[in-house]
Amino acid sequence: MTQSAEIGDITGSGSSAYDVAGSRLVTQYEFTRGHEVFRRSIAYYVHTTGHLTRLLDEAGFTVLNRWSDMDGTPFTLGAPHVAHRPSAVAGATADGR
């Protein structure tokens, strides 16, 4: 799907595609002003909370909390976002030791 918008004399458009093998969303952006054209590609990696927990665990951290937003709403299945609070020191436990 391609979306576009105009702000003043600048037109911007973008289209995205999901790369299944790379578990990432790749977005192509294009901005034009008159005859000037600026193009960039950006990749957003998609990870599950389980994958993030395993990565933190493999690095020696313990996940202390998971939230659905930065206001501290507990993470639930289907939430569009997740924030992890790992221990501050690799190897620490939930009680901070």
C-alpha positions as CSV (number, residue, x, y, z in Angstrom):
1,M,0.0,0.0,0.0
2,T,1.3,3.5,-0.9
3,Q,0.4,6.6,1.1
4,S,1.2,10.1,0.2
5,A,0.8,13.6,1.6
6,E,1.6,17.2,0.7
7,I,2.9,19.9,3.0
8,G,3.5,23.2,1.3
9,D,5.6,22.5,-1.8
10,I,6.8,19.1,-0.6
11,T,5.1,15.8,-1.6
12,G,6.0,12.7,0.4
13,S,5.0,9.1,-0.3
14,G,5.9,5.8,1.2
15,S,5.1,2.2,0.6
16,S,5.9,-0.8,2.8
17,A,6.4,-4.5,2.4
18,Y,6.9,-7.2,5.0
19,D,10.1,-9.3,4.6
20,V,9.1,-12.6,6.2
21,A,12.6,-14.2,6.1
22,G,14.1,-11.1,7.7
23,S,11.2,-10.5,10.1
24,R,11.2,-6.8,9.1
25,L,9.0,-4.2,7.6
26,V,10.8,-2.4,4.7
27,T,9.5,1.1,3.8
28,Q,10.5,3.1,0.8
29,Y,10.1,6.8,1.2
30,E,10.2,9.5,-1.5
31,F,10.0,13.3,-1.0
32,T,9.8,15.7,-3.9
33,R,10.0,19.5,-4.2
34,G,9.9,20.7,-7.7
35,H,12.6,18.7,-9.6
36,E,14.4,17.6,-6.4
37,V,13.8,14.0,-5.4
38,F,15.0,12.4,-2.1
39,R,14.6,8.6,-1.7
40,R,15.4,6.4,1.3
41,S,14.6,2.9,2.4
42,I,14.2,2.1,6.1
43,A,13.9,-1.3,7.8
44,Y,11.9,-1.8,11.0
45,Y,12.6,-5.1,12.7
46,V,9.6,-7.0,14.1
47,H,10.3,-9.0,17.3
48,T,7.9,-10.9,19.5
49,T,8.1,-10.3,23.3
50,G,9.3,-13.9,23.6
51,H,12.2,-13.2,21.2
52,L,13.1,-10.0,23.1
53,T,13.0,-11.9,26.4
54,R,15.3,-14.6,25.0
55,L,17.8,-12.0,23.6
56,L,17.9,-10.3,27.0
57,D,18.2,-13.7,28.8
58,E,21.1,-14.7,26.5
59,A,22.9,-11.5,27.3
60,G,22.6,-12.3,31.0
61,F,19.7,-10.0,31.9
62,T,16.4,-10.8,33.7
63,V,13.2,-9.2,32.5
64,L,11.6,-7.5,35.5
65,N,8.5,-6.1,33.9
66,R,6.7,-5.9,30.6
67,W,4.3,-3.0,29.7
68,S,2.0,-2.3,26.8
69,D,2.8,1.4,27.0
70,M,5.1,3.9,28.8
71,D,2.3,4.6,31.4
72,G,2.9,1.2,32.9
73,T,-0.2,-0.7,31.6
74,P,0.6,-4.4,32.0
75,F,1.5,-6.2,28.8
76,T,-1.3,-8.4,27.5
77,L,-1.5,-10.7,24.4
78,G,-2.5,-8.7,21.4
79,A,-1.2,-5.4,22.7
80,P,0.3,-3.4,19.7
81,H,3.5,-2.4,21.7
82,V,5.7,-3.8,24.5
83,A,8.3,-2.2,26.7
84,H,10.6,-4.5,28.6
85,R,12.3,-3.5,31.9
86,P,15.5,-5.7,32.2
87,S,17.7,-5.8,35.3
88,A,20.2,-3.0,35.3
89,V,23.1,-5.4,35.7
90,A,23.5,-8.6,33.7
91,G,22.9,-11.5,36.1
92,A,20.7,-9.6,38.6
93,T,17.5,-11.1,39.8
94,A,14.0,-9.6,40.1
95,D,14.8,-8.4,43.7
96,G,17.9,-6.5,42.4
97,R,20.6,-8.9,43.5
